[in-house]
Amino acid sequence: MRSTGASVLSLFQNLFGLAAGPFIAGTLSDAMGLQNALAIMPVFGVFAALAFIKASGSYEPDMQAIHQAAAVPA
C-alpha cells in the first residue's frame, strides 16, 4: 500500500508540477513580466501544502475503514 501511494504521489507531482509548472510560469511571465511571475509561483506551493494538510485529516478514518473491511470475512 505504501509503494502504491508513493507511486501515485510521484505521478501527480510530475503531471501537475513538472508538466504544468513551466507553462504556468511562462504564461504569467508573458502577462506580468518575469520578476512578478517568479514572485507569484511559490504561492502554488502553499496551495499544495494546504491540500496535503487537508488530505492528512482523512488518513486515520480511511485506515480504520480499510482495517474494518479487511476484518470482515468474504
N, C-alpha and C positions, 0 to 999 in steps of 0.2 A: 504494500500500500504506500509506503514511504517513497519508493522509487517511482511509482506511478505519479504521485503528487509532484515529485521533483521534476519529472519529465514534462508534465502538463505546465508547471510553472515556467520552466525553461522555454517551452513552445510559445506561451503567451508573451513572455518577456521579449522574445526575439521577434514575434509577429508585430506586436504593438510598439515596442521600444525601438528596436533596431531598424525596422522597416518604416514605421510612421514618423519616427523622430526627425530624421533629416528632411523629410518632406514638410513637416510642420515648421521646422526651423527655417527652411527656405522660403516658405510662404509668408511667415511672419517677417522675415528679413526683407522680402520684396515689399511688404506693406508698410513696415515701420522702420526699416533700417537694421543693420546688423547688430549694432550696440543694444538697441531695445529688444530685439529678438533674443539675443543671448542672455539678457537680463530677465526675460519672461520665462524662458524654458525651464528653469528649476521649479516653477510653480507646478508643472506636471508631475514632478517627483513628489511634491507634497500631496497632490491628489492620489497618487499611487499609494503613498504611506497611509492615507486615510482609508483607502479601500482595503488595505491589508488589515488595519486595525478593526474595521467593521467586520471583515470576514473572520477574524480571530474570535469574535464574540460567539459565533455559531459552532466553533470547533468542538467544545465539550458536549453540547447536545447532539451533534452529529455522531461523535464517537459513542455516546451512550446508545443511540439508536442502532448503530452497527452492532454493538455488543448484544443488545436485546434481540436483534434479528438473528444473530448467529446462535443465540442460546435456544431459540425455538426450533424444535426438530422438524425436519422437512417431511 
